[in-house]
């Protein structure tokens, strides 16, 4: 056999050996077990706001090297505002021995705390986790739960300020919420109270736990001149978004909402924490936890991005004039 044939054979052998090794080293991705992440969403299945949050988490995980089907499996459950379903799903994801669980509601976070003290839990878009008893302090959560809040002290005043801007005759603002799905409502009331005092607006609290009670609350607001509505983040109310928006328009009530999907569904205005941004940031905590970080030592982080949206079509239907200055402040104007 001549030397040319030997060199060719040696080259082919080397090429085959290298090819066999490529899957283990390509792009720095080392082989390892498939990791499981479960997500309990605050939204009901099919909600139009869901895909953007799922995409944000997926892209965030990919930025950290976690790719669905290759080294991670992410599964979503959509209990919405059904507290019993929330509890059932919490038991389910714990029984599955998920490596990390992401939760998008206070009831889900509390249900998970009741089920496990070992599986790391990352909450997203929750107010006052210390008041809820989920963490010891924001700086040092102290247990298996940490995450990202959606409330800072001045936001309540901002809601009332914007509502007063579009409705100068505003005299009172009613906050509706379901105590079962929004046990944190008091935090929003306290946040809004300072703004109410400054603006000389009366702040009212109206718990609702059924469609009949929601209709009665909105009818009551419309029954007095100068009334307005503030809807805080609440999975129970979110499931009834279209019905609430229809009632608000029927009664011609100026309203502001705490999450952006409301304006896209016909609500007047929303000043809201960017939950898509929070889901993207949550991917960083998931990455650290999957790599062995201790959730007790990962500080709870506060929101850094807000969105202001206005629905001009709704404003016209309500007979409200939106100033040029207010339109200039909006991140999104729906016409």
C-alpha positions as CSV (number, residue, x, y, z in Angstrom):
1,X,0.0,0.0,0.0
2,X,1.5,3.3,-1.0
3,X,1.9,6.3,1.3
4,X,-0.9,8.3,-0.3
5,X,-3.5,5.6,0.5
6,X,-2.1,5.5,4.1
7,X,-2.5,9.2,4.5
8,X,-6.1,9.1,3.1
9,X,-7.0,6.3,5.5
10,X,-5.5,8.0,8.5
11,X,-7.3,11.2,7.6
12,X,-10.7,9.5,7.3
13,X,-10.1,7.7,10.7
14,X,-9.3,11.1,12.3
15,X,-12.4,12.7,10.7
16,X,-14.7,10.0,11.9
17,X,-13.3,10.2,15.4
18,X,-13.7,13.9,15.5
19,X,-17.3,13.7,14.2
20,X,-18.2,11.3,17.0
21,X,-16.9,13.8,19.6
22,X,-18.7,16.9,18.1
23,X,-22.1,16.4,19.8
24,X,-20.4,16.4,23.2
25,X,-18.4,19.6,22.8
26,X,-20.2,21.7,20.1
27,X,-20.9,25.2,21.3
28,X,-19.7,24.3,24.8
29,X,-22.9,22.3,25.5
30,X,-22.1,19.4,27.8
31,X,-24.3,16.4,28.0
32,X,-26.5,16.1,31.1
33,X,-29.9,15.2,32.4
34,X,-33.0,16.9,31.0
35,X,-34.2,19.5,33.6
36,X,-37.9,20.1,34.3
37,X,-39.4,23.5,34.9
38,X,-43.1,23.9,35.7
39,X,-45.0,27.2,35.3
40,X,-48.2,28.1,37.0
41,X,-49.7,31.0,35.2
42,X,-52.1,33.6,36.6
43,X,-53.9,33.7,33.2
44,X,-56.5,31.3,32.0
45,X,-55.7,29.1,29.1
46,X,-56.1,30.9,25.8
47,X,-55.7,34.4,27.3
48,X,-54.2,36.7,24.6
49,X,-51.5,37.9,27.0
50,X,-50.1,34.4,27.5
51,X,-48.0,33.9,24.4
52,X,-45.9,37.0,24.9
53,X,-44.9,35.9,28.4
54,X,-44.2,32.3,27.3
55,X,-42.0,33.7,24.5
56,X,-40.1,35.9,26.9
57,X,-39.3,33.1,29.2
58,X,-38.3,30.8,26.4
59,X,-36.0,33.4,24.9
60,X,-34.6,34.3,28.3
61,X,-33.8,30.6,29.0
62,X,-32.2,30.2,25.6
63,X,-29.9,33.2,26.3
64,X,-28.6,31.2,29.3
65,X,-28.1,28.0,27.2
66,X,-31.3,26.2,28.1
67,X,-33.1,25.0,25.0
68,X,-36.4,23.3,25.1
69,X,-36.1,19.6,24.1
70,X,-32.3,19.6,24.4
71,X,-31.5,20.1,28.0
72,X,-34.8,21.5,29.5
73,X,-38.5,20.8,29.4
74,X,-40.8,23.6,30.4
75,X,-44.5,22.8,31.0
76,X,-47.3,25.3,31.6
77,X,-50.5,25.1,33.6
78,X,-53.1,27.8,33.3
79,X,-55.3,27.8,36.4
80,X,-56.3,31.4,36.1
81,X,-58.4,32.6,39.0
82,X,-59.7,29.2,40.1
83,X,-58.2,28.7,43.5
84,X,-59.0,25.0,43.7
85,X,-57.3,24.4,40.4
86,X,-54.3,26.4,41.6
87,X,-54.0,24.1,44.6
88,X,-54.4,20.9,42.5
89,X,-51.7,22.1,40.1
90,X,-49.4,23.0,42.9
91,X,-49.6,19.4,44.3
92,X,-49.1,18.0,40.7
93,X,-45.9,19.9,39.9
94,X,-44.4,19.0,43.3
95,X,-45.3,15.3,42.8
96,X,-43.5,15.5,39.4
97,X,-40.4,16.6,41.2
98,X,-39.9,19.7,39.1
99,X,-36.4,21.1,39.4
100,X,-37.8,24.7,39.6
101,X,-41.3,26.1,39.6
102,X,-42.3,29.5,38.3
103,X,-45.5,31.0,39.7
104,X,-47.5,34.0,38.4
105,X,-50.0,34.5,41.3
106,X,-50.0,34.9,45.0
107,X,-52.5,32.0,45.6
108,X,-50.2,29.7,43.5
109,X,-47.1,30.8,45.4
110,X,-48.9,30.2,48.8
111,X,-50.1,26.8,47.6
112,X,-46.6,25.8,46.6
113,X,-45.2,26.9,49.9
114,X,-47.7,24.6,51.6
115,X,-46.6,21.7,49.4
116,X,-42.8,22.0,49.4
117,X,-39.9,23.6,51.3
118,X,-37.3,22.1,49.0
119,X,-38.2,22.7,45.4
120,X,-37.0,26.2,44.4
121,X,-39.9,28.5,43.5
122,X,-39.6,31.8,41.5
123,X,-42.6,34.1,41.7
124,X,-43.2,36.7,38.9
125,X,-45.3,39.8,39.3
126,X,-46.4,39.5,42.9
127,X,-46.9,42.4,45.3
128,X,-45.6,42.4,48.9
129,X,-44.2,38.9,49.3
130,X,-43.2,39.7,52.9
131,X,-46.8,40.6,53.8
132,X,-48.0,37.4,52.2
133,X,-45.4,35.4,54.3
134,X,-43.7,34.1,51.2
135,X,-40.3,35.5,52.1
136,X,-38.6,36.7,55.3
137,X,-37.1,39.9,53.7
138,X,-36.6,41.1,50.2
139,X,-32.9,41.1,50.6
140,X,-32.7,37.6,52.1
141,X,-35.8,35.5,51.3
142,X,-34.7,32.8,53.7
143,X,-36.5,29.8,52.2
144,X,-37.1,28.1,48.9
145,X,-39.0,31.0,47.4
146,X,-37.8,34.2,45.7
147,X,-38.7,36.2,42.6
148,X,-39.9,39.5,41.2
149,X,-42.4,42.0,42.6
150,X,-44.9,44.1,40.6
151,X,-45.5,46.8,43.2
152,X,-43.6,49.9,44.4
153,X,-45.0,52.6,46.6
154,X,-45.8,55.3,44.2
155,X,-47.7,53.3,41.6
156,X,-51.1,53.8,43.2
157,X,-50.7,57.5,43.1
158,X,-49.7,57.3,39.5
159,X,-53.0,55.4,38.6
160,X,-55.1,58.1,40.3
161,X,-53.1,60.9,38.7
162,X,-53.7,59.5,35.2
163,X,-57.4,58.9,35.9
164,X,-57.8,62.5,37.2
165,X,-56.1,63.7,34.1
166,X,-58.7,62.2,31.8
167,X,-61.6,62.8,34.1
168,X,-61.0,66.2,35.9
169,X,-64.3,65.9,37.7
170,X,-63.2,62.7,39.5
171,X,-64.3,62.7,43.1
172,X,-64.0,59.1,44.2
173,X,-62.3,55.9,42.9
174,X,-63.4,52.4,43.7
175,X,-60.9,49.5,43.8
176,X,-62.5,46.1,43.1
177,X,-60.8,42.8,43.9
178,X,-61.6,39.2,45.0
179,X,-60.1,38.6,48.5
180,X,-59.5,34.9,47.6
181,X,-57.4,35.6,44.6
182,X,-56.0,39.0,45.7
183,X,-55.2,38.6,49.4
184,X,-52.6,41.4,48.7
185,X,-55.2,44.0,47.9
186,X,-54.4,46.0,51.0
187,X,-51.0,46.8,49.6
188,X,-52.5,48.4,46.6
189,X,-55.0,50.4,48.7
190,X,-52.2,51.8,50.8
191,X,-50.2,52.6,47.7
192,X,-53.2,54.5,46.2
193,X,-54.2,56.3,49.5
194,X,-51.3,58.8,49.4
195,X,-52.3,59.8,45.9
196,X,-55.9,60.0,46.8
197,X,-55.1,62.5,49.6
198,X,-53.0,64.7,47.4
199,X,-55.7,64.8,44.6
200,X,-58.6,65.2,47.1
201,X,-60.2,62.0,45.8
202,X,-62.0,59.6,48.0
203,X,-60.7,56.0,47.8
204,X,-63.2,53.1,48.2
205,X,-62.6,49.4,48.6
206,X,-65.2,47.0,47.1
207,X,-64.5,43.2,47.4
208,X,-66.3,41.1,44.8
209,X,-66.5,37.3,44.6
210,X,-69.1,36.8,41.9
211,X,-70.4,38.2,38.6
212,X,-73.4,39.6,40.4
213,X,-71.3,41.4,42.9
214,X,-69.1,42.9,40.1
215,X,-72.2,44.2,38.3
216,X,-73.6,45.7,41.6
217,X,-70.2,47.4,42.3
218,X,-70.1,49.0,38.8
219,X,-73.7,50.0,39.0
220,X,-72.9,51.7,42.3
221,X,-70.0,53.6,40.9
222,X,-72.2,54.9,38.0
223,X,-74.9,55.9,40.4
224,X,-72.9,58.8,41.8
225,X,-71.3,61.6,39.7
226,X,-67.6,61.8,39.7
227,X,-66.9,58.1,40.1
228,X,-64.0,56.1,38.7
229,X,-62.6,52.6,38.8
230,X,-59.2,51.0,39.5
231,X,-58.7,47.4,38.7
232,X,-55.6,45.8,40.4
233,X,-53.9,42.6,39.1
234,X,-56.3,39.9,40.1
235,X,-56.7,36.5,38.2
236,X,-60.4,36.4,39.2
237,X,-61.1,39.7,37.5
238,X,-58.8,38.9,34.6
239,X,-61.0,35.9,33.7
240,X,-64.0,38.3,33.5
241,X,-62.1,41.0,31.6
242,X,-64.5,41.3,28.6
243,X,-67.6,41.4,30.8
244,X,-66.1,44.0,33.1
245,X,-65.0,46.2,30.2
246,X,-68.5,45.9,28.6
247,X,-70.1,47.0,31.9
248,X,-67.7,49.9,32.3
249,X,-68.5,51.2,28.9
250,X,-72.2,50.7,29.4
251,X,-72.1,52.8,32.6
252,X,-69.6,55.2,31.1
253,X,-67.1,54.9,33.9
254,X,-63.6,56.2,33.6
255,X,-61.3,53.3,34.5
256,X,-57.6,52.5,34.8
257,X,-56.2,49.0,34.9
258,X,-53.0,47.6,36.4
259,X,-52.1,45.2,33.5
260,X,-51.7,46.0,29.8
261,X,-54.0,43.3,28.3
262,X,-57.0,45.3,29.5
263,X,-56.5,48.2,27.1
264,X,-55.9,45.8,24.2
265,X,-59.3,44.3,25.1
266,X,-61.1,47.6,25.1
267,X,-60.2,49.1,28.5
268,X,-59.5,52.8,28.7
269,X,-56.0,53.0,30.2
270,X,-53.4,50.9,31.8
271,X,-50.3,51.8,33.7
272,X,-48.6,48.6,34.4
273,X,-45.4,46.8,35.2
274,X,-43.9,45.1,32.1
275,X,-44.7,41.5,33.0
276,X,-43.0,40.3,29.8
277,X,-39.8,41.9,31.0
278,X,-40.2,40.2,34.4
279,X,-40.6,36.8,32.8
280,X,-37.4,37.4,30.8
281,X,-35.6,38.3,34.0
282,X,-37.0,35.3,35.8
283,X,-35.1,33.1,33.3
284,X,-31.9,34.3,34.9
285,X,-33.0,33.1,38.3
286,X,-34.1,29.8,36.9
287,X,-30.6,29.4,35.3
288,X,-28.9,30.1,38.6
289,X,-31.1,27.8,40.5
290,X,-30.6,24.9,38.0
291,X,-26.9,25.5,38.5
292,X,-27.2,25.1,42.3
293,X,-27.9,28.6,43.6
294,X,-29.7,28.8,47.0
295,X,-33.1,30.6,46.6
296,X,-32.8,31.8,50.2
297,X,-29.9,34.0,49.1
298,X,-31.3,35.3,45.9
299,X,-32.8,38.7,46.7
300,X,-36.4,39.6,45.6
301,X,-36.1,42.1,42.8
302,X,-38.4,45.0,42.1
303,X,-39.8,46.1,38.7
304,X,-37.7,48.3,36.5
305,X,-39.9,48.8,33.4
306,X,-43.5,50.2,33.2
307,X,-45.9,50.6,30.3
308,X,-48.6,53.2,29.8
309,X,-51.3,52.4,27.2
310,X,-54.4,54.3,26.1
311,X,-57.3,53.1,24.0
312,X,-58.6,56.1,22.1
313,X,-61.6,54.2,20.7
314,X,-62.8,53.6,24.2
315,X,-62.1,57.2,25.3
316,X,-64.3,58.4,22.4
317,X,-67.1,56.0,23.5
318,X,-66.9,57.3,27.0
319,X,-66.9,60.9,25.8
320,X,-63.5,61.6,27.3
321,X,-60.9,63.9,25.7
322,X,-57.3,62.7,25.8
323,X,-54.8,65.5,25.9
324,X,-51.8,65.7,23.5
325,X,-49.5,65.6,26.5
326,X,-51.0,62.4,27.8
327,X,-50.8,60.8,24.4
328,X,-47.1,61.7,24.2
329,X,-46.5,59.8,27.4
330,X,-48.1,56.6,26.2
331,X,-46.0,53.7,25.1
332,X,-49.0,52.4,23.2
333,X,-52.0,54.2,21.7
334,X,-54.8,51.9,20.4
335,X,-57.0,53.6,17.8
